[in-house]
Amino acid sequence: MLLQVPFYLNRGHRCAQTAMKSVLKAVALQKIFSYNELEELTQHSKGKITFPCQIASAFLRLGMDFRYYIKPNGLSIILSADAIKLARESYGNYTEDLLSKTDTESLKNSAILLVGKKEVIEKEKKPTITELEELVKQERIPLCLINYDVFVGRENKFNGHYIIITGFSNGDIIYHDNGPKNAGANKISSVKRFEQAWDLCFFDHNLIVVSTQNFKEKIS
């Protein structure tokens, strides 16, 4: 099964917003969101990272049917005084660079909005590939944040990149990569390559799953 998700090319540093644009077009029929609208919804600041938490809060504001998978107490971790300490433990020498690219106020505002919401799913372990495949069969769209350095086999500087899983075939994953480099719709990756790269945030599971149902008539 292959999900029918529109493909848009990311012509700058907006892979999060471009991926959102694809997902929203898949579920919202006529509406095509502008980058300005998407950046406002995610509270994105120029030159800063857009975390899954910010995308989830945007989807919540839009009334979408989605699930945001986090680690136990993941939202509390974002809001805690220990967040920077945990970041340093996770990212080592690259921590300060990542922190300089993080809009902590926007990230915390997003976490506050999501606290206690049914769309937030706490799990000790992230969903398995088998579970992802089952979600796709249910016509749910997995939006994944991957470590792009690991994905393409270069020095790991913890550069994040969003891809959309559109299907599975012969044990491989089919996905949209909006670029700007090596962009393409319905590209193919081995499960092993994907799993190695699908590990970036220390507070969540780098995954938002959006249902293609219950939203199409809300936006015109």
C-alpha positions as CSV (number, residue, x, y, z in Angstrom):
1,M,0.0,0.0,0.0
2,L,1.2,3.5,-0.9
3,L,-0.2,6.6,0.8
4,Q,-1.2,9.3,-1.6
5,V,0.7,12.2,-0.1
6,P,1.5,15.3,-2.3
7,F,5.2,16.1,-2.7
8,Y,6.6,19.6,-2.3
9,L,10.2,20.6,-2.8
10,N,12.0,22.4,0.1
11,R,14.0,25.2,-1.5
12,G,15.5,26.5,1.7
13,H,15.8,25.5,5.3
14,R,12.2,24.7,5.8
15,C,12.1,20.9,5.7
16,A,9.7,20.8,8.7
17,Q,7.3,23.2,7.2
18,T,7.5,21.6,3.7
19,A,6.7,18.2,5.3
20,M,3.8,19.7,7.1
21,K,2.6,21.2,3.8
22,S,2.5,17.8,2.3
23,V,0.7,16.2,5.2
24,L,-1.9,19.0,5.4
25,K,-2.6,18.9,1.7
26,A,-3.1,15.2,2.0
27,V,-5.8,15.6,4.6
28,A,-7.3,19.1,3.9
29,L,-8.3,18.8,0.3
30,Q,-8.4,22.4,-1.2
31,K,-6.3,24.3,1.3
32,I,-2.6,24.8,0.6
33,F,-0.8,26.4,3.5
34,S,1.8,29.0,2.9
35,Y,5.2,28.9,4.6
36,N,4.4,32.0,6.5
37,E,1.2,30.3,7.9
38,L,3.2,27.2,8.8
39,E,6.0,29.2,10.5
40,E,3.4,31.1,12.5
41,L,1.7,27.9,13.6
42,T,4.9,26.3,14.7
43,Q,6.3,29.5,16.2
44,H,9.3,29.1,14.0
45,S,12.1,31.6,14.2
46,K,14.4,32.2,11.3
47,G,17.6,30.1,11.5
48,K,16.2,28.0,14.3
49,I,15.2,24.3,14.5
50,T,11.6,23.2,14.4
51,F,11.1,20.3,16.8
52,P,8.4,17.7,16.6
53,C,6.8,19.3,19.7
54,Q,6.3,22.5,17.7
55,I,4.7,20.6,14.8
56,A,2.4,18.7,17.2
57,S,1.3,21.9,18.8
58,A,0.5,23.3,15.4
59,F,-1.6,20.3,14.5
60,L,-3.4,20.6,17.8
61,R,-4.3,24.2,17.0
62,L,-5.7,23.0,13.7
63,G,-7.9,20.4,15.3
64,M,-6.2,17.5,13.5
65,D,-6.4,13.8,14.3
66,F,-2.8,12.9,15.2
67,R,-0.6,11.2,17.7
68,Y,2.7,12.6,19.0
69,Y,4.9,9.9,20.5
70,I,7.1,11.0,23.4
71,K,9.3,9.4,26.0
72,P,7.9,9.1,29.6
73,N,7.6,12.6,31.0
74,G,8.9,14.0,27.7
75,L,7.0,17.3,28.0
76,S,8.2,17.7,31.6
77,I,11.7,17.2,30.4
78,I,11.4,20.1,28.0
79,L,10.1,22.3,30.7
80,S,12.6,21.2,33.4
81,A,15.7,22.9,34.6
82,D,17.6,19.7,33.7
83,A,16.8,20.1,29.9
84,I,20.2,21.6,29.0
85,K,22.1,19.1,31.1
86,L,20.3,16.3,29.3
87,A,21.0,17.9,26.0
88,R,24.7,18.0,26.8
89,E,24.6,14.3,27.7
90,S,22.9,13.5,24.4
91,Y,24.8,15.7,21.9
92,G,28.2,16.1,23.4
93,N,30.5,18.6,21.6
94,Y,27.7,19.7,19.3
95,T,25.3,20.7,22.2
96,E,26.2,24.4,22.1
97,D,25.6,24.7,18.4
98,L,22.3,22.9,18.7
99,L,21.2,25.1,21.6
100,S,22.1,28.2,19.6
101,K,19.7,27.0,16.9
102,T,16.9,26.2,19.4
103,D,14.2,28.7,20.2
104,T,13.7,27.6,23.8
105,E,10.7,29.8,24.4
106,S,8.8,28.5,21.4
107,L,9.7,24.9,22.3
108,K,8.5,25.4,25.9
109,N,5.3,27.1,24.7
110,S,4.5,24.2,22.5
111,A,5.1,21.7,25.4
112,I,2.8,23.7,27.7
113,L,0.0,23.5,25.1
114,L,0.4,19.8,24.7
115,V,0.5,18.8,28.4
116,G,-2.4,16.5,29.3
117,K,-3.7,16.2,25.7
118,K,-5.0,12.9,24.4
119,E,-2.9,13.3,21.3
120,V,0.3,12.9,23.3
121,I,1.3,9.2,23.6
122,E,3.9,8.4,26.2
123,K,5.9,5.2,25.5
124,E,9.1,3.8,26.9
125,K,10.1,2.5,23.5
126,K,9.3,4.0,20.1
127,P,6.8,2.2,17.8
128,T,8.3,-0.6,15.9
129,I,8.6,-0.9,12.2
130,T,5.8,-3.4,12.2
131,E,3.6,-0.9,14.1
132,L,4.5,1.8,11.6
133,E,3.6,-0.5,8.7
134,E,0.2,-1.2,10.4
135,L,-0.4,2.6,10.8
136,V,0.2,3.1,7.1
137,K,-2.3,0.4,6.3
138,Q,-4.8,2.4,8.4
139,E,-4.1,5.4,6.2
140,R,-2.2,7.2,8.8
141,I,0.8,9.3,7.8
142,P,4.1,8.9,9.8
143,L,6.1,12.1,9.9
144,C,9.6,11.3,11.2
145,L,12.5,13.3,12.3
146,I,15.8,11.5,11.4
147,N,19.4,12.2,12.0
148,Y,20.3,13.1,8.4
149,D,24.1,12.7,9.0
150,V,23.6,9.1,10.0
151,F,21.1,8.6,7.2
152,V,23.6,9.6,4.5
153,G,26.7,8.1,6.2
154,R,28.6,11.3,7.0
155,E,30.1,12.7,10.3
156,N,27.4,12.9,12.9
157,K,26.7,16.5,13.8
158,F,23.1,15.8,14.8
159,N,21.5,17.5,11.8
160,G,17.8,16.7,11.8
161,H,15.7,16.3,8.7
162,Y,12.0,15.4,8.3
163,I,10.8,12.6,6.0
164,I,7.3,11.3,5.4
165,I,6.8,7.5,5.2
166,T,4.4,6.7,2.4
167,G,4.6,2.9,2.3
168,F,6.5,-0.3,2.7
169,S,7.6,-2.7,-0.1
170,N,9.6,-5.9,0.0
171,G,11.0,-5.1,3.4
172,D,12.0,-1.6,2.5
173,I,10.6,1.8,3.6
174,I,9.2,4.2,1.0
175,Y,9.4,7.9,1.9
176,H,9.2,11.5,0.7
177,D,12.4,13.5,1.1
178,N,11.7,17.2,0.3
179,G,15.4,18.1,0.1
180,P,16.7,20.5,-0.9
181,K,19.5,18.0,-1.5
182,N,18.7,14.5,-2.9
183,A,15.0,15.4,-2.9
184,G,12.4,12.9,-4.3
185,A,9.0,11.4,-3.8
186,N,8.6,7.8,-2.8
187,K,12.2,7.1,-2.4
188,I,13.4,3.8,-1.0
189,S,15.4,3.0,2.1
190,S,16.3,-0.2,3.9
191,V,14.7,-0.6,7.3
192,K,18.2,-0.9,8.9
193,R,19.3,2.5,7.4
194,F,16.1,4.2,8.6
195,E,16.3,2.7,12.1
196,Q,19.9,3.8,12.6
197,A,19.0,7.4,11.7
198,W,15.6,7.5,13.4
199,D,17.1,8.6,16.8
200,L,17.7,12.3,17.5
201,C,15.6,13.9,20.2
202,F,16.3,13.0,23.9
203,F,12.7,13.8,25.0
204,D,10.5,12.3,22.3
205,H,10.5,9.5,19.6
206,N,10.9,11.7,16.6
207,L,7.4,10.7,15.4
208,I,4.0,12.3,14.7
209,V,1.3,10.2,13.0
210,V,-1.5,12.0,11.2
211,S,-4.8,10.4,10.3
212,T,-6.2,11.1,6.9
213,Q,-9.7,10.9,8.3
214,N,-11.8,13.4,10.3
215,F,-10.2,16.5,9.0
216,K,-10.9,16.9,5.3
217,E,-14.0,19.0,5.7
218,K,-12.7,21.4,8.4
219,I,-10.6,23.5,6.1
220,S,-11.6,25.0,2.8
